[in-house]
Amino acid sequence: MFRLVRIFVGLALIYLFVAVIILMYSRAPEVAERKDYTEADKWYRPRVERGNERIQKEPGDRKKQNPTAEKVSMFTLGIDELKRLAEEGNAEAQYNLALRYISGKDVDKDYAEVAKWHRKAAEQGHIVSQLTLGEMYLRGVGVAQDDVEATKWFQLAAEQGDRYGQYMLGLAYAEGKGVPKNNSEAIKWYRMAAEQGYVDAKKALEAMEKQAPPSAK
């Protein structure tokens, strides 16, 4: 009797083990997809939300007439129409098409396409796309990791007066990532971001100024 119980328990454990293996393999694609996208979403989505708010405040004539109306219009466009506008060179359409590829709305999620369309918008001076492309190169999402390219895009945004771009450019100079290490340049860009109220830049500036010689301040 005892022997039969041992055999029964042994068979039950084997069946349980097989069931677990089958479950693991059946969910492998789902887990892999989460691994590919969830980490990027952690930094991408907050920047998109912040960018959507900031783009209404940027100087210049890009969307001065009625920026909110165009933003809503782009968001509600069908994917075919949005692609047509993006391919015709409309920077706002290119930016919004990149958002579609991150959200998976009407298209499959694809970070290579996200990078492609952000680049096209960034080359036309779209600040949020410049910042996002900088982040993508910094983290190697959708593109090969490249500190030089990351810093290039942050600098373009910084030169347009974006405080986050200024902070990231200051950080690049402070750490020597993508540019030669230069504390004077780091302080310069940190100060510009701090003067616009960027808290992290204020903290970094205070820390550097305590260590910097008077000539660098």
C-alpha positions, 0 to 999 in steps of 0.5 A: 500500500505504501509503495502504491502511495509513493508511486501515485505521489511520484506520478503527480509530481511529474504531471505537475512539473510538465504542466509548469513547463508547458505554462512557462513556454506558452507565456514566453512570447508575452513575457518577452514582449513585456521585457522589450517594452515595459522598461522603455515605457517607464521613461518614455511615457512621462517624457511624452506627457511632459512634452505634450504640455511643454510644446504649447509653451515653446516660443516661435511660430511653430504652433502659435495660432492654435496649438491645442486644436492641431494636437487634438486633430493629430491625435484623432486622425486615422493612421493612414492620414497621419502617415501621409502627413508625416511622409509629406514632412509635417513635423507634428504628424511625424511626432504623433506617428512616433507616439502611435508606435509607442502606444500601439494605437492602430499599429504594432509597437515598434521602437525602431519606428519610434526612433525613425519618426522622432528623428524626422521631427527632431531634424525639423526642430521639434523639441520633444522629439529631440529630447526623446531621441536623446533619451533613446540613444542614451539608453539604447532603445530602438537604436544602438546606444550612443552617448555622442548622438544622445548629447547631440540631440540634447544640445539641439533642444538646449540651444532652443531654450529647453531646460531639460535639454540644458540640464542633460547637456550640463550632465554630459559635460560634467560626466564627459559622456558624448563630449569631453569633460568640461566643468565650465560648460557643465556649470554654464548649462546647469545654470541656464536650466536652474534659472528656468526653475529646473530643480535637479539643475539647481542641485547639480549647480550648487554641488559643482560650484562648491568644488569649482575654482573661482575662474570656472564660476 
